[in-house]
Amino acid sequence: METAAERIHRMGHTLLRSGLTQLQMHPLASKPLTFHSSTLLHRFSPQSVVKPTTESEIIQILQAAAAQEQKVRAIGAMHSYAPIFSTAGVCIVLTRYNRLVELTGNLITVQAGMTLAELNEILAKHHLALPIVGAIDQQTVSGAIATATHGGSLHHPSMSSYVKRLRLVRANGSVLEIDSSEEIFQAVGVSMGLLGLISTVTFQCVPTFTLQARSQSMTMDKLLAQFEKLHQNNRYLDIKYLPIIDSAQVLTINPSAENIAPDVAALLCKSALERKIKTFVLKGLLFLFQYRYFNWLQRWLVSRHENKIYAPYQTNRSDRVMTHLDQTYYDPIPLSNMEIAVPFDQAPAALQVLRNYFQQTRRYPNIFIRIRCSAADTFWLSPAYQRPTCWLDFCEYPYTGKFFRTVVELLRPFNIRCHWGKEIQLERTYLRQRYEKWDEFLRLRQAWDPQQMFSNERLDAFFATGIAFDAKDKSSLLTVDCF
């Protein structure tokens, strides 16, 4: 029987024969290496792990994987609430592929593994900024655009819309540089990594700008009556709906000429012990709040603390304000998350349906519902494809799936779509009818990746084209030091 040492030696010779001598090998431990998502909700154990630093290494990895019929997925921050990053085959870790490539005028080109936080710091040093960022900045640039990451602005589409061009490594190792003016860009820009591995991204930026955020409490009657006006009259808007008290916290964010306030991130970042205690208490409360006979306690606590939902600051650099210095980054509570995309003009009606259900059943979500809106975009698989969109963000803890299923059934008549990086309770047949370019995307995928090398079980549930292979039966391909 082959020993572990003999197997590692054999693997090394296989790598050399494949021409992958530039990659640093690291023997697998006796147990498979396991990756966890940043939310701790998902884990997977790939057969092989690589950590490239150049595009040529990525090409070699994909060519070798194709030759051995291995599945491949690339990972960055793994912030997705759904396991779209998982693989049983080759895991490409992008943390070393995160450099600035070029900065010319208002165009910046970076490697796919750079995080939005890193990108924002580079831009700030050169007096530039992105017009829109999401609520967090821990994702890689490739992960953010691949899932149509959006902010909270009816005046701005998704971040993907500010990509000027990108380089994509396809399953056969060929590299395409695709400009936003090309029609095929609308398929590639939001594709969950199903068409290839994004190598570099070029963003079109704007001069740096300052934003001012102001929070106010608002009854749901008033919010629904002024819904369109609020979004039209404010550059950015973030709303947290609190069904238990039939109220909302509204954060209006607009350009400002005021001096930037001191960064309060340090004030939010408490000691490790404080974070653990707070997490334990909040999880305990959320567990109680799932039962109707604790509605009185939830109502009392929410009423006392609703004005503390947003961070205590007024004016700051644009990306810092748009991320709201999210306290969940410092006090993480792994929560299942689902985000439903409703046509903007139907958002008040959809919210009223939810509101009626909560009031009639007295079954309130134990966490606020986040409401943000974005402009229409042109990407085939974007939930905001050709329609201004209202995003309704739901969480559930402890997770049973029942609350998400109830929400989906209530909102199904509104022609809903969903965020690809989060929990999805909609079936493929329903979603296919909401995306007019769905079949065209599948035909393109079949042409570019006939072996479905870039897929996994999660993505196959929606985008399988009928050709698949079982990566679990294949031997390990590559192993690289990832520590």
FILUMDREN-183094 format. One line per field, with one value per residue (C-alpha): x, y, z. Coordinates in steps of 0.05 Angstrom, whole numbers, always signed. Each point is the difference from the previous one (the first is absolute). Layout:
FILUMDREN-183094
X [X; ...] .
Y [Y; ...] .
Z [Z; ...] .
end
This chain:
FILUMDREN-183094
X [+0; +26; +22; -16; +73; +0; -64; +28; +63; -42; -42; +63; +23; -69; +3; +69; -23; -58; +48; -25; +69; -13; -51; +21; -22; -24; -18; -71; -11; -29; -68; -27; +10; -67; -22; -55; -39; +10; -69; +18; -64; +34; +61; +33; +62; +32; +46; +51; +18; +41; +19; +23; +35; -2; -49; +46; -4; -76; +2; +44; -45; -63; +34; +23; -69; -34; +47; -18; -74; +4; -51; +29; -25; +37; -9; +14; -33; -55; -50; -57; -58; -8; +55; +12; +75; +5; +32; +20; +55; +51; -7; +36; +14; +8; +30; +69; -29; -19; +46; -11; +14; -10; -29; -11; -45; -65; +11; +30; +18; +10; +8; -63; +20; +4; -53; -45; +30; +70; -26; -35; +65; +40; -53; -2; +75; -9; -61; -47; -60; -52; -69; -32; +22; -39; -15; +66; +69; +31; -17; +50; -13; -14; -49; -36; -12; -15; -61; -24; +17; -41; -3; -60; -14; -55; +49; +54; -2; +41; +76; +7; -25; +63; +46; +31; +33; +24; +44; -31; +37; -45; -3; +48; +52; -13; -4; -52; +5; -71; -20; -66; -19; -3; -66; +32; +20; -73; +4; +69; -7; -48; +11; +19; +65; -37; +32; +71; +46; +6; +73; +0; -53; +3; -47; -22; +5; -21; +36; -1; -60; -28; -67; -43; -47; -61; -45; -73; -57; -62; -67; -14; -61; +44; +55; -46; -34; +67; +38; +13; +13; +51; +40; -4; +21; +59; +64; +5; -52; +2; -63; -8; -73; -19; -65; -9; -11; -25; +54; +64; +68; +17; +72; +4; +69; +17; +62; +29; +53; +9; +65; +10; -15; +50; -4; -43; +19; +43; -60; -40; +57; -7; +43; -5; -34; -52; -15; -9; -47; -40; -4; -23; -54; -26; -4; -38; -49; -10; -15; -54; -29; -19; -58; -62; -8; +65; -27; -7; +74; +22; -46; +27; +73; -7; -37; +56; +57; -26; +38; +66; -5; +47; +71; +6; +32; -20; +52; +56; +34; -52; +18; +0; -68; -30; +24; -29; +61; -40; +1; -12; +72; +23; -54; -14; -62; -6; -69; -34; -15; -47; -8; -60; -1; -68; -15; +7; -70; -30; +42; -52; -53; +48; +18; -74; -11; +55; -26; -70; +26; +41; -58; -52; +41; +41; +59; +54; +70; +50; +46; -14; -12; +49; -26; +45; -12; +42; -6; -11; +61; +11; +33; -38; -1; -3; -62; -4; +1; -39; -40; +12; +0; -18; +41; -32; +52; -24; +38; -21; +30; -5; -5; -58; -15; -74; +3; +35; -50; -58; +31; +10; -72; -25; +43; -3; -56; +47; +46; +57; +72; +54; +71; +44; +48; -53; -53; -47; -68; -24; +1; +37; -64; -26; +66; +10; -65; +25; +64; -11; +73; +2; +2; +49; +47; -5; +18; +60; +21; -6; +44; +53; +1; -29; +27; -33; +67; -19; -63; -18; -62; -30; +7; -21; -68; -13; +49; +16; +0; -3; +75; +34; +53; +14; +62; -2; +25; +61; +69; +28; +29; +37; +19; +32; +20; -60; +23] .
Y [+0; +69; +41; +74; +18; -41; +33; +69; -18; -26; +63; +42; -36; +8; +74; +5; -39; +49; +58; +32; +9; +72; -20; -14; -70; -15; -72; -12; -15; -67; +34; +41; +75; +31; +71; +38; +59; +66; -9; -71; -26; -42; -44; -42; -43; +4; -55; +51; +71; +51; +71; +33; +68; +10; -9; -50; -45; +5; -21; -60; -21; +1; -37; -55; -3; -7; -56; -39; +19; +36; +50; +69; +58; +62; +29; +68; +24; -54; +50; -30; -28; -56; -51; +24; +0; -73; -56; -72; +8; +57; +61; +62; +47; +72; +33; +5; +24; +69; +52; +67; -9; +70; +67; +48; +61; -24; -73; -49; -72; -50; -75; -39; -18; +72; +16; +60; +27; -3; +32; +56; +18; +2; +44; +47; +11; +21; +43; -48; -41; -49; +31; -58; -55; -51; -1; -36; +4; -67; -34; -6; +43; -61; -30; +67; +10; -74; +2; +70; +32; +63; +59; +39; +51; +7; +45; -53; -71; -58; +4; -43; +59; +39; -53; +27; -65; -66; -59; -69; -67; -52; -75; -15; +49; +54; +72; +50; +75; +25; +73; +25; +24; -72; -37; -62; +42; -1; -76; -1; +59; -38; -74; -30; -26; -48; +26; +3; +28; +76; +20; +76; +53; +72; +48; +68; +46; +70; +54; -13; +28; +8; -24; +18; -51; +17; -50; +10; -43; -5; -35; -51; +40; +60; -41; -34; +66; +34; -60; +24; +72; -21; -40; +53; +57; -34; -23; -62; -31; -58; -22; -50; -21; -23; -39; -11; +75; +15; +52; +11; +32; +40; +19; +56; +10; +59; +38; +49; +54; -7; -21; -75; -25; -43; -74; -34; -71; -6; +18; -58; -51; -23; -51; -73; -16; +55; -25; -71; +21; +44; -56; -50; +48; +18; -73; -16; +56; -19; -71; +26; +48; -57; -16; +44; +1; +40; +55; +46; -6; +10; +61; +31; -11; +24; +63; +17; -13; +16; +65; -38; -41; +45; +19; +66; +47; +53; +15; -41; -26; -27; -74; +2; +31; -47; -60; +32; -25; -63; -25; -72; +0; +9; -41; -57; -43; -52; +8; -31; +56; +7; +61; +8; +48; +32; +49; +70; +23; -60; +7; +36; -52; -57; +31; +9; -75; -17; +51; -29; -71; +20; +38; -53; -60; +36; -40; +53; -11; +3; +45; +63; -2; +41; +41; +29; +19; +3; +24; -48; -32; -41; -64; -62; -34; +62; +3; +73; -17; +53; +23; +46; -46; -1; -50; -31; -33; -53; -38; -60; -26; -56; -22; -47; +27; +8; +76; +5; -46; +42; +64; -30; -23; +68; +37; -50; +39; +60; -33; -4; -16; -15; +16; -57; +3; -12; -52; -16; -31; +8; -57; +1; +0; +63; +37; -20; +36; +64; +5; +6; -14; -63; -51; +43; +0; -76; -7; +45; -40; -66; +29; +27; -54; -64; -41; +48; +6; +63; -28; -30; -32; +67; +32; -64; +6; +61; -1; -73; -11; -76; -16; -14; -44; -21; +34; -42; -61; +36; +1; +63; +47; +55; +19; +66; +32; +43; +23] .
Z [+0; -18; +60; +9; -13; -65; -22; +12; -39; -58; +1; -4; -63; -30; +12; -32; -61; -5; -3; +64; +29; +21; +52; +71; +22; +69; +21; +22; +73; +20; +1; -58; +5; +18; -18; +36; -27; +37; +30; +23; -33; -53; -4; -54; -8; -69; -25; -23; +20; -40; +14; -65; -5; -75; -57; -34; +61; -2; -73; +16; +57; -43; -57; +48; +33; -68; -20; +62; -1; +67; +25; +16; +43; +21; +69; +31; +64; -4; +26; -39; +41; -50; -17; -71; +14; +22; -39; +9; -52; -8; +45; -27; +58; -24; +62; -33; -66; +25; -29; -34; -75; -28; +18; -58; +9; +29; -20; +49; -17; +57; +7; +16; +72; +25; +51; -5; +64; -31; -64; +37; +37; -65; -33; +60; -5; -72; +14; -35; +22; -26; -9; +38; +48; +38; +74; +15; -32; +16; -67; -56; -61; -43; +50; +8; -74; -15; +45; -18; +66; +8; +47; +23; -54; -52; -37; -9; -28; +26; +9; -63; -41; +18; -29; -64; -20; +28; -18; +3; +0; -32; +13; -58; +27; -51; +24; -23; +13; -3; -3; +28; -70; -25; +3; +31; +60; +22; +8; +33; +48; +46; -9; +68; -29; -47; -64; +25; +52; +3; -2; +3; +6; -24; +35; -23; +60; +19; +41; +74; +37; +70; +24; +59; +32; +43; +34; +18; +25; -45; +6; -55; -22; -13; -31; -50; -18; -13; -27; -70; +21; +52; -51; -54; +47; +34; -34; +44; +47; +49; +37; +56; +9; +71; -7; +74; +11; -70; -9; -40; +10; -63; -15; -52; -31; -43; -25; +50; +2; +75; +32; +7; +70; +38; -19; +52; -20; +62; +43; -29; +4; +72; +36; -19; +66; -10; -70; +25; +55; -47; -51; +53; +26; -69; -22; +63; -12; -73; +22; +47; -52; -46; +47; -1; +76; +4; -47; +60; +17; -72; -7; +64; -18; -72; +23; +48; -49; -70; -3; +10; -63; -40; +19; +38; -51; -50; -54; -31; -62; -49; +4; +76; +4; -51; +40; +62; +39; +5; +72; -22; -25; +72; +34; -48; +10; -55; -28; -60; -49; -59; -44; -45; -59; -13; -57; +30; -20; +37; +63; +43; -18; +16; +67; +16; -13; +49; +50; -3; +11; +61; +31; -14; +24; +54; -27; -5; -26; +58; -41; -39; -75; -40; -59; -54; -72; -63; -72; -58; -32; -64; +24; -22; +68; +44; +44; -22; -74; -37; +60; +60; +60; +74; +39; +62; +44; +50; +55; +41; +65; +19; -72; -19; -69; +18; +4; -67; -33; +28; -26; -69; -4; +21; -51; -57; -37; -7; -52; +50; -13; +51; +20; -27; +59; +52; +19; -58; +12; -72; -49; -66; -42; +34; -6; -73; -17; +33; -41; -75; -15; +44; -57; -39; +60; +5; -73; +9; +61; -39; -55; +47; +53; -29; +59; +50; +34; +38; +32; +67; +30; +20; -69; -36; +33; -44; -58; -18; -75; +1; -1; +65; +32; +71; +27; +64; -39; -27; +32; +29; -52; +36; +70; +18; +66; +19; +68] .
end
